[in-house]
């Protein structure tokens, strides 16, 4: 690819001095271009093509970057040479400074080559140590020293003065240092290539770089041996162009000898690989496929670009990812995966059935637990109201034939029935419920109606906004019933007052009019264990029981009683 432009450039250099007339297609305009300019353009075009080539072929990022830099140095050198010989006036200061500027790419180019060669045989993630950055300092000092040669003439000495610089000059110490710098860079590159050749045993292809090195050694000798009568060698290529061209040839020989890993053979490797993959262009047309790859339809590739899709055979999964210029796709055999998926589905169904059975069993067990709790609760209710039930049984077992006696028994039975009904409701509501004064008042009102039917006046005053825990409400209602039952034979009237106090406290007062003893001394002692303020007063034939209820104190006392019982 690169040989034809170089041959054309060489022929143009050989015919230098005779202008070539180039016409623009179907136009009347003509331009006169000197052979040297056209040759430089051809050579620079080759350098640019080579830059694009290495950007595509070299997978090692750091090597690719350094190779691009020394190719850029070659382009700069060729451009400076073209401007100096084709546009700058001979012997002018501009031409002299262009000549000095040659040595900037000639000092940095070998350095970039050395940096690139440090990646021979290295993995893609290899990086040079930071200390290698110091190598830019000598190149910069040499380049700056030659650019400022007019100040010190340490690179080029002009015995006849600057006006005769082009015909009368000699080399100074800086020139020889720059020459040694370039030679040292070339020797380093060759040494690194030899090391890579031996470490990777690439002896069968080692002759390729050796052949290029032989040409690089012979051409300068022939170039220096040519005199004014025989300028054939000098007319083919200038030494600067030859240095650049030979460096490119040396680098390509490293690629051919497998010293540099290149992806130029990747299509063949890809086709022979065991991958189940392929490459498609932007129009979803398959351009490259491996030996084991499949040829999917464009519709399937379009589906796979957003994730994955299952091919019609049902056992092949197609995936695709965007790459430069198209799409990379690959397939996975999911036969085993589908088999495992089937087994997992069967296991999931079995587990679902087991879970359903466990849920049913848990529901049955929960039902049994709730039934047991309800049975236990009913047993407790029955145990609490057992005295009233026994009393009802005695009252209703042998009813007297006399009308008055019968009525008296029915009145007493009504009082007990109202209590049994309302006390059962309080107990079945649960120990966690909080009753309002209105709810507790309904219990007292129903018992009061029964008492009124028995001819006993009742007055019930319950604060509707009061909040009473279930244990407090149940205990107050039990105290009321116990006192009423004790006083029944001589009870003339009943008054109940329950009011809310600050800090959730409750004040309860039960007044029973009649010659009765509502509570015994032991029962009063039990109440005083539960409440801090309990008093029983008598006057005018009536007994008044006053209780100050603190629900928190009642809860602690109940807990202590339960622990003592345990």
Secondary structure by P-SEA (a helix, b strand, c coil): caaaaaaaaaaaaaaccbbbbbbcccccbbbbbcaaaaaaaaaaaaaaaaaaaaacccccaaaaaaaaaaaaaaaaaaaaaaaaacccccccaaaaaaaaacaaaaaaaaaaaaaaaccccccccccccccccaaaaaaaaaaaaaaacccccccbbbcccccccccbbbbcaaaaaaaaaaaaaaaaaaaaaaaaaaaacccccaaaaaaaaaaaaaaaaaaaacccccccccccccaaaaaaaaaaaaaaaaaaacccccccaaaaaaaacccccccccccccccccccccccccaaaaaaaccbbbbcccccbbbbbbbcccbbbbbbbbaaaaaaaaaaaaaaaaaaaaaaaaaaaaaaaaaaaaaaaaaaaaaaaaaaaaaaaaaaaaaaaccccccaaaaaaaaaaaaaaaaaaaaaaaaaaccccccccaaaaaaaaaaaaaaaaaacbbbbbbbcccccccaaaaaaaaaaaaaaaaaacccccbbbbbbbccccbbbbbbbbbccccccccaaaaaaaaaaccbbbbbbcccbbbbbbbccaaaaaaaaaaaaaaac
